[in-house]
Amino acid sequence: MSDPKQPTPPVGAPPQAPDLGDDDVIQEDALFKARMALANFVLGYWRYGAGALVAILVAAFIYGQVTERSREAQRDQHAQIERVMDKLAGTLAGAADEAAADAALKAAATELEGVLPATEGVAAAYGWMRLAQLKDNVKDEAGAAAAWTEAANRAGGGPIGLSAALRASAAKAKAGDVDGAVALLAPYTTSKSGFEAEEALYGTGLAYLAGGRPADAKATVEKLRLRFPEGPRLRTLEAALPKVEG
């Protein structure tokens, strides 16, 4: 609506310029400029955004493919290990005597040793643990200790690694390698997992006791007392100390 206070322009005269002081005109002009700026930004940079999106999708696809192949490889490796163990189970079922059973266990261990070099990750750790069990069954203490140690190294930590490290530590301590036994458990003694740390400290104490080092075992007891004063392993290790001293 025109302002009644403004004079009416004559017919045929050019349209009157808008009042630049009008708030509506200023707001519309600012909104127009904002829209244009947004349009320019989108038109100028959409290629970069599209490129980044494509890169993300490609990376996700590659990661998925690699992960799936890794899973398939792990399944295949586990299957190879289990075929050896299944064959052994069938042979043991038909074994006539203990000698035949021992021969079957040794043959399975040899066959498994041929499979393990091609394994990796969790499958490797599992396979070496299986081999260690076979070595234990045929009273091959050195072979068992080596297999447990390899399993612990292949596991790379966690519950599986701790389980193998505890068995390897006990075997090393029994063979007189106390320092080697303790070194295997050292990474777990500072674990954020309370269970892992307690078990590792307990295993360390047992290794010192097996190696005839009661002073070191006492020091380990104090570490257990400091971190796990109510833990069951503390009481068990404390009870073992007098047996060594007395």
TANOR-V592248 format. One record per pair of residues at least 6 apart in sequence whose C-alpha atoms are under 8 Angstrom apart, sorted by the first residue. I is the first residue (numbers start at 0). J is the second residue. D is the distance in whole Angstrom. If there is no record, write none. Layout:
BEGIN
<<I:J:D> <I:J:D>>
END
This chain:
BEGIN
<<8:15:8> <17:24:8> <18:24:8> <19:25:7> <73:118:8> <73:119:8> <73:120:8> <73:121:8> <73:122:6> <76:117:8> <76:118:6> <76:122:6> <77:122:6> <77:126:8> <79:114:7> <80:111:7> <80:114:7> <80:126:6> <83:107:6> <83:110:7> <83:111:7> <84:107:7> <87:103:7> <87:104:7> <87:107:6> <90:100:8> <90:103:7> <91:100:6> <91:103:7> <94:100:6> <101:137:6> <104:133:6> <104:136:8> <104:137:7> <105:133:7> <105:134:8> <105:137:7> <107:133:8> <108:130:6> <108:133:6> <108:134:7> <111:126:8> <111:130:7> <112:130:7> <115:123:6> <115:126:7> <115:127:7> <119:153:8> <120:153:6> <120:154:7> <121:153:7> <121:154:6> <123:150:7> <123:153:6> <123:154:8> <124:149:8> <124:150:4> <124:151:7> <124:152:8> <124:153:5> <124:154:5> <124:159:8> <124:160:8> <125:150:7> <126:150:8> <127:146:6> <127:147:7> <127:149:7> <127:150:5> <128:146:7> <128:147:6> <128:150:6> <128:163:7> <130:143:8> <130:146:6> <131:142:7> <131:143:4> <131:144:7> <131:145:8> <131:146:5> <131:147:6> <132:143:7> <133:143:8> <134:140:7> <134:142:6> <134:143:5> <135:143:6> <140:170:7> <143:167:8> <143:170:8> <144:166:8> <144:167:5> <144:170:5> <144:171:6> <145:167:7> <146:167:8> <147:163:5> <147:164:7> <147:166:6> <147:167:5> <148:163:7> <148:164:6> <148:167:5> <148:168:8> <150:160:7> <150:163:6> <150:164:8> <151:159:8> <151:160:5> <151:161:7> <151:162:8> <151:163:5> <151:164:5> <151:167:8> <152:160:7> <153:160:8> <154:160:5> <156:187:8> <158:195:7> <161:184:8> <161:187:7> <161:195:7> <161:199:8> <164:183:6> <164:184:6> <165:184:7> <165:199:7> <165:202:6> <167:180:7> <167:183:8> <168:179:7> <168:180:4> <168:181:7> <168:183:6> <168:184:7> <168:202:7> <168:206:7> <169:180:7> <169:202:8> <169:205:8> <169:206:6> <170:180:8> <171:177:6> <171:179:7> <171:180:5> <172:179:8> <172:180:6> <172:206:5> <172:207:8> <172:209:6> <172:210:6> <173:206:8> <173:209:6> <173:210:7> <175:210:6> <176:210:8> <177:206:6> <177:207:7> <177:210:6> <180:203:8> <180:206:6> <181:203:6> <181:206:7> <181:207:8> <184:199:6> <184:200:8> <184:202:7> <184:203:7> <185:199:7> <187:195:6> <187:196:5> <187:199:6> <188:195:7> <188:196:4> <188:197:7> <188:198:8> <188:199:5> <188:200:6> <189:196:6> <190:196:5> <197:223:7> <197:227:7> <197:230:8> <197:232:7> <198:232:7> <200:219:7> <200:222:8> <200:223:7> <201:219:8> <201:223:8> <201:232:6> <201:233:8> <201:236:7> <203:216:8> <203:219:7> <204:215:7> <204:216:5> <204:217:8> <204:219:6> <204:220:7> <204:236:7> <205:216:7> <205:236:8> <207:213:7> <207:215:6> <207:216:5> <208:216:6> <208:240:8> <208:243:7> <211:243:8> <213:240:7> <213:243:7> <213:244:7> <216:240:8> <217:240:7> <220:233:6> <220:236:7> <220:237:7> <223:232:8> <223:233:6> <224:233:6> <227:233:7>>
END
